[in-house]
Amino acid sequence: MSFEFPFISVSIAIPIVFSFLILLFKEKFAKYIALLGTGLTFLVSVIALTWFDFSKTDVVQFYEEYTILKELGVKLSLGADGLSLLMYILTTLVSLVAVIWSIGDEKIKTRLKEYYIAFLLTESFVIGVFTTFDLIVFYVFYELTLLPMLFVIGIWGYKLRLYSAYKFFVYIFISSLFLLLGIASLSVFHFKEKGNFTFNYFELLNLNIPNGFEIFLFLLFFIAFAVKTPIVPFHTWLPDAHGEAPTAGSVVLAAILLKMGTYALVRFNIGLFPEAATTLAPYLVALGIYSIIMASWMTISQTNIKRFVAYSSVSHMGFVVTAMFLLTMEGLRASVIEMFAHGLTSAGLFMVAGFVYNRLHTFNFSSLRGAIKFMPLFATITAAIAFAAMGLPGGSSFWGKFLTVVAAREYSTALALVVIVAAFFSGAYVLYFMKTLYLDVREEGILMHFRDVNGYALMAFLMIVIPVILVGFVPFIFFAFYEGVIEHLLKYILKLPF
């Protein structure tokens, strides 16, 4: 479906335009220009939401197409079905939250122009990833997201920032080469079958790929997206990147950059290679469960609060992968809602870590004992986010975990019990986190000078907590975004009942 107003291209262009404006004005205005740019992009995404036809969520709407390289069939194909729209809204929301948080972050005081330009460009590139339907353009946007985050970690990060930035870049860049090989192989196969090169997602859906070659292509794509997601054992770059990134960098990295991997698994691995997905599904479900349990054990053993939250992200991504490759209606529904929910709760938990650091100037758990005793508003916000991440009823992650169990039960009671055990481990580390902050005792005189959360930090927290509560209590609003896409996958691509 096409629409006369180019919502998607405008959303990609606004952050780039405001990046140039930052260059033209004095450094002291950089944060306000960035705030205006991300705020305007979020407003455009909300307007797009009101114009979206939810009776046709499986149809790509707001479609735009511009030829880039005619000989190879490369086109800038932009649009949004329900799945893309949900990720698009999450991107614009989290980008705005990251800028609001940065304005009040005492660590961000130097090279403000470069800092805010990096976040604006990241927002633009990520929107491109979620809304393009040309594989080579997807790859370009996917790779471009590396550059701004490399500088955010390497310049404004903590003690081991350079090591972590290089490790982040090398892991993602090298794994992306497998994706590039897979895209090239798929286009060459299309040329042999149809007589022309194309990277268009919809044209590539119609290929009849031999089973062995389809599994090969599936694995090429999977390696790239498994590292990006990440899941065990492809995860080792993530704790270092999160541990050393500034708070807003961790927020963007966990909330939206990781979702590029899980989104691509649904869109490309399952969409383009359904037979390979069906063949490999049992192994990938096992890998997802293994990732949940191993990451949970690694989480609870951490002494650094940021690395603690980072490993918890790996555990949550294990749930996403497990539910996804159950290849049922409930499994795919659980996978996507958990993507969105984790985007919110991970952003909130990293802001909790950043707020405590601004008060204590340490991420060490031993220094956090009873750290929120004199901050009742902050304590309430932290509890809401942490319990939502744990999967308690009323929290955003509850539906992802619950529907994963339901989907697993469709196969066997034993598999459902394994998922429940994995969920227990993922809840244990949240309880440990809450115990440290709330119940452990420390000398009161050290904490008397603490100020409760206010100003820009409070605004950023509320922009996360409100949708967290909405997902928990009215999940059908969010299911409405992508159920049509899931039904299409199951009925027309996977040829499975739903």
Buried (B, 14 or more C-beta within 10 A) or exposed (E): EEBEEBBBBBBBBBBBEBBEBBEEEEBEBBBBBBBBBBBBBBBBBEEBBEEBEEEEBBBBBBBBEEEBEEEBBBBBBBBBBBBBBBBBBBBBBBBBBBBBBBBBBEBBEEBBBBBBBBBBBBBBBBBBBBBBBBBBBBBBBBBBBBBBBBBBBBBBBBEEBEBBBBBBBEBBEEBBEBBBBBBBBBBEBBBEEEEEBBBBBEBBEEBEBEEEBBBBBBBBBBBBBBBBBBBBEBBEBBBBBBBBBBBBBBBBBBBBBBBBBBBBBBBBBBBBBBBBBBBBBEEBBBBBBBBBBBBBBBBBEBEBBBBBBBBBBBBBBBBBBBBBBBBBBBBBBBBBBBBBBBBBBBBBBBBBBBBBBBBBEEBEBEBBBBBBBBBEEBBBBBBBBBBBBBBBEEBBBBBBBBBBBBBBBEBEEEBBEBBBEBBEBBBBBBEBBBEBBBEBEBEEEEBEEBEBBEEBBBBBBEBBBEBBBBBBEEBEEBBBBBBBBBBBBBBEBBEEEB
